[in-house]
Amino acid sequence: MILIRSRLGFVVASLAVAFICWAVVYLPPYEKIVYENSPVLSQEEADEKRTRAKGYRGDANIKRVHCIDDLMNEKGYINVVLEIDSSDLEPTGIYQCIEEGESSKPEYNKIKVIFKRTLKSYGQYYIATLESGERFAVFINDSIVDIKRKGMLQLPIGRVGGANIDFEKYKVQFPYEDSYLDCASSFATGPEMQDFRFMEKMAVLVIIVVMVVFLGIVLGINIGNSRK
């Protein structure tokens, strides 16, 4: 009977430690914390970065979007910031891994995305309705932007890109049905997030070592008790 109890105690201890370790590493909103402590780019800095500014925070001087024509100038697409009421953002339920880029396949299962987000950054496509009444798709990492919050939101810096998704059924008013405003990709693959992913891996390694040592001690105690 003592042996059964010791085995049960070992299993319970193992599961408890594993859950605590997983919770410490993956449950807190670390990605949002990294974003909120990332550089705030001016228009000049965003223009210098060009496509590498997507997803970063922009200051008050970066061009704001009021209509589709604001997404470009005479030279082509530009870096912009969209300020929009959360009620004017319609979720599509279409997710995509940001870190895998264009090679990533769309994901439609929200439950899968919740678990996949513990390892990589995922964004969701939303349909934005502008002040002009025009509609177009916006790609947002809603792990760092609180879309559910009521009121005005300032999205990260965005720039028009192309997706392997047809947004025509959402009645978008854009020349190309697969175009969208990318407000996520460069930050997710930038140096700040790369440093965070490295630290995350190191934390996991340390926690695994500590967990193995702890469980080894527990197992040794249980074996010793079982022999008495």
Secondary structure as UniProt FT lines:
FT   HELIX           2..26
FT   HELIX           30..36
FT   STRAND          40..41
FT   HELIX           43..49
FT   HELIX           50..53
FT   TURN            54..55
FT   STRAND          57..58
FT   TURN            60..61
FT   HELIX           68..71
FT   STRAND          72..73
FT   TURN            74..75
FT   STRAND          76..77
FT   STRAND          80..81
FT   STRAND          83..85
FT   HELIX           86..88
FT   STRAND          89..97
FT   TURN            99..100
FT   HELIX           101..103
FT   HELIX           110..116
FT   TURN            117..119
FT   STRAND          122..129
FT   TURN            131..132
FT   STRAND          135..140
FT   TURN            142..144
FT   TURN            147..148
FT   STRAND          152..154
FT   STRAND          158..162
FT   HELIX           168..170
FT   TURN            177..178
FT   STRAND          179..182
FT   HELIX           185..188
FT   HELIX           191..226
//
